[in-house]
Amino acid sequence: MIERIRFDEKGLVTAVVQDANTKEVLTVAYMNKESFVKTMESGETWFYSRSRQELWHKGATSGHTQKVVAIKTDCDYDAIVVEVLPEGPACHNGTASCFTEVVQQNTGVGSVEIIAKLVRVIEKREQEMPVGAYTTYLFEKGIDKICKKVGEEATEVVIGAKNRDAEEVKWEAADLIYHLLVLLQEQKVSIYDVLDVLKKRHEEK
């Protein structure tokens, strides 16, 4: 691939780093040929610092490394996307992503980003078990209660569909997804492993 990358006059190419699971953009950095090769050979991200004019291995000092899952290029071969599994925050400010400041955001537009947020919240609820939280209640009651709720919500989705009630389907489907995520957490099955199964099934067809 490196022979096809169009590095600029300074020998650099823009690298957009993206979480391989959530698809969240974590940061934007730059690579030269040497850091690109190191990234491919090591399986972790290496970049070129324009300010320090040297290579740097992401996480070398902080421990917040990024395991490379895939590297993609745009149609002009002058920019790349590096999909990674981050080990800790990507930003030096301690946030998961460098892109935290909202300039404009339209309401009423859903995104799969909420799945990743729910997964983190549910995992934290199970660890901390805060008093009064509904998720805590489910974990306290155990797998039988969680399974019962998944079944109930699935039935509610079916009823809404049979009634041709799109609004009801929307709300009940949201309840079903939430309770399914709780069940997956209780079973220690990653939602991303489930998505990988779907991906493999799709690729086989």
C-alpha positions as CSV (number, residue, x, y, z in Angstrom):
1,M,0.0,0.0,0.0
2,I,2.8,2.5,0.9
3,E,3.8,2.9,-2.8
4,R,0.3,4.2,-3.6
5,I,0.1,6.7,-0.7
6,R,0.6,10.3,-2.0
7,F,2.7,12.0,0.7
8,D,2.7,15.8,0.4
9,E,5.7,18.0,-0.3
10,K,6.8,17.7,3.3
11,G,6.6,13.9,3.1
12,L,3.5,13.7,5.3
13,V,0.0,12.2,5.0
14,T,-3.0,13.1,7.1
15,A,-4.0,10.1,9.3
16,V,-7.5,10.1,10.8
17,V,-7.6,7.8,13.8
18,Q,-11.0,6.1,14.4
19,D,-12.2,3.6,17.0
20,A,-12.7,0.3,15.2
21,N,-15.7,-0.6,17.4
22,T,-17.6,2.6,17.8
23,K,-16.4,4.4,14.7
24,E,-15.8,7.5,16.8
25,V,-13.0,9.8,15.4
26,L,-10.4,9.9,18.1
27,T,-7.7,12.2,16.7
28,V,-6.1,13.5,13.5
29,A,-2.3,13.2,13.2
30,Y,0.3,12.9,10.5
31,M,2.5,10.1,9.3
32,N,5.6,10.0,7.1
33,K,6.9,6.9,5.3
34,E,8.9,5.7,8.3
35,S,6.0,6.0,10.8
36,F,3.7,4.4,8.3
37,V,5.9,1.4,8.0
38,K,6.4,1.2,11.8
39,T,2.6,1.3,12.2
40,M,2.1,-1.6,9.8
41,E,5.0,-3.6,11.2
42,S,4.3,-3.1,15.0
43,G,0.5,-3.2,14.8
44,E,0.3,0.0,16.9
45,T,0.1,3.6,15.8
46,W,3.2,5.7,15.1
47,F,3.1,9.3,13.9
48,Y,5.3,12.1,12.9
49,S,5.3,15.2,15.2
50,R,5.5,18.4,13.1
51,S,6.4,20.5,16.1
52,R,9.1,18.3,17.4
53,Q,10.1,17.0,14.0
54,E,10.4,13.4,15.2
55,L,8.6,10.1,15.2
56,W,6.4,9.3,18.2
57,H,4.8,6.0,19.3
58,K,1.3,6.7,20.6
59,G,1.2,5.5,24.2
60,A,4.9,5.0,24.6
61,T,4.9,7.1,27.8
62,S,1.2,7.1,28.8
63,G,0.5,3.5,28.1
64,H,-2.5,4.5,26.0
65,T,-1.5,2.6,22.9
66,Q,-3.7,2.0,19.9
67,K,-3.9,-1.5,18.3
68,V,-4.3,-1.2,14.6
69,V,-7.2,-3.1,13.1
70,A,-7.3,-1.7,9.6
71,I,-5.7,1.1,7.5
72,K,-7.8,2.6,4.7
73,T,-7.0,5.3,2.1
74,D,-9.3,7.7,0.3
75,C,-9.8,7.6,-3.4
76,D,-7.0,10.0,-4.1
77,Y,-4.5,8.2,-1.8
78,D,-3.6,11.4,0.0
79,A,-5.3,10.7,3.3
80,I,-5.7,7.6,5.4
81,V,-8.0,6.3,8.1
82,V,-6.5,4.1,10.8
83,E,-9.0,2.0,12.7
84,V,-7.8,1.1,16.1
85,L,-8.7,-0.5,19.4
86,P,-7.6,2.2,21.9
87,E,-6.0,1.3,25.3
88,G,-7.2,4.3,27.1
89,P,-7.9,7.9,26.0
90,A,-6.6,9.2,22.7
91,C,-6.4,12.9,23.7
92,H,-3.6,14.3,25.9
93,N,-6.4,16.0,27.9
94,G,-7.6,12.6,29.1
95,T,-10.7,12.3,26.9
96,A,-11.4,9.4,24.7
97,S,-11.4,11.6,21.7
98,C,-9.8,14.9,20.8
99,F,-13.2,16.0,19.3
100,T,-15.2,17.0,22.3
101,E,-16.2,20.6,21.5
102,V,-19.6,20.8,19.9
103,V,-19.9,23.7,17.3
104,Q,-23.4,22.7,16.1
105,Q,-25.6,19.8,16.6
106,N,-29.1,19.1,15.2
107,T,-31.6,17.4,17.5
108,G,-33.7,14.5,16.4
109,V,-30.9,12.7,14.6
110,G,-30.1,9.2,16.0
111,S,-26.7,7.7,15.9
112,V,-25.1,4.3,16.6
113,E,-22.8,6.2,18.9
114,I,-25.4,5.8,21.7
115,I,-24.7,2.1,21.7
116,A,-21.1,2.6,22.8
117,K,-22.2,5.1,25.5
118,L,-24.8,2.7,26.8
119,V,-22.3,-0.2,26.9
120,R,-19.9,1.9,29.0
121,V,-22.7,3.1,31.4
122,I,-24.1,-0.4,31.9
123,E,-20.6,-1.8,32.5
124,K,-20.0,1.0,35.1
125,R,-23.3,0.3,36.8
126,E,-22.4,-3.3,37.2
127,Q,-19.1,-2.4,38.7
128,E,-20.3,0.3,41.1
129,M,-23.9,-0.7,41.7
130,P,-25.2,2.8,42.6
131,V,-28.3,2.7,44.8
132,G,-31.6,3.6,43.0
133,A,-30.4,3.0,39.5
134,Y,-32.6,0.7,37.4
135,T,-29.6,-1.1,35.9
136,T,-28.4,-1.8,39.4
137,Y,-31.8,-3.3,40.2
138,L,-31.6,-5.6,37.2
139,F,-28.1,-6.9,38.1
140,E,-29.3,-7.4,41.7
141,K,-32.3,-9.4,40.6
142,G,-30.1,-11.5,38.4
143,I,-30.3,-13.3,35.0
144,D,-33.8,-14.6,35.4
145,K,-35.2,-11.1,35.8
146,I,-33.0,-9.8,33.0
147,C,-34.1,-12.6,30.6
148,K,-37.8,-11.9,31.6
149,K,-37.4,-8.2,30.7
150,V,-35.8,-9.1,27.3
151,G,-38.7,-11.4,26.6
152,E,-41.3,-8.8,27.7
153,E,-39.8,-6.1,25.6
154,A,-39.5,-8.3,22.6
155,T,-43.2,-9.1,22.9
156,E,-44.0,-5.4,23.2
157,V,-42.2,-4.8,19.9
158,V,-44.2,-7.6,18.2
159,I,-47.5,-6.1,19.6
160,G,-46.5,-2.7,18.3
161,A,-45.7,-4.0,14.9
162,K,-48.9,-6.0,14.7
163,N,-50.8,-2.8,15.6
164,R,-48.9,-0.9,12.9
165,D,-48.0,1.6,15.6
166,A,-44.6,3.0,14.5
167,E,-44.3,5.2,17.6
168,E,-44.8,2.2,19.9
169,V,-42.4,0.1,17.9
170,K,-39.8,2.8,18.2
171,W,-40.0,3.1,22.0
172,E,-40.4,-0.6,22.7
173,A,-37.5,-1.4,20.4
174,A,-35.3,1.0,22.4
175,D,-36.3,-0.8,25.6
176,L,-35.5,-4.1,24.0
177,I,-32.0,-2.9,22.9
178,Y,-31.2,-1.6,26.3
179,H,-32.3,-4.8,28.1
180,L,-30.4,-6.9,25.6
181,L,-27.2,-4.8,26.3
182,V,-27.7,-5.5,30.0
183,L,-28.1,-9.2,29.3
184,L,-24.9,-9.2,27.2
185,Q,-23.0,-7.5,30.0
186,E,-24.3,-10.0,32.6
187,Q,-23.1,-12.8,30.3
188,K,-19.8,-11.1,29.6
189,V,-20.5,-11.2,25.8
190,S,-19.3,-8.1,24.0
191,I,-21.8,-6.4,21.7
192,Y,-18.9,-5.9,19.4
193,D,-18.4,-9.7,19.1
194,V,-22.1,-9.9,18.2
195,L,-21.6,-7.3,15.5
196,D,-18.6,-9.2,14.3
197,V,-20.9,-12.2,13.8
198,L,-23.3,-10.1,11.8
199,K,-20.4,-8.8,9.7
200,K,-19.0,-12.2,9.0
201,R,-22.5,-13.5,8.0
202,H,-22.9,-10.5,5.6
203,E,-19.5,-11.1,4.0
204,E,-20.2,-14.8,3.4
205,K,-23.2,-13.9,1.3
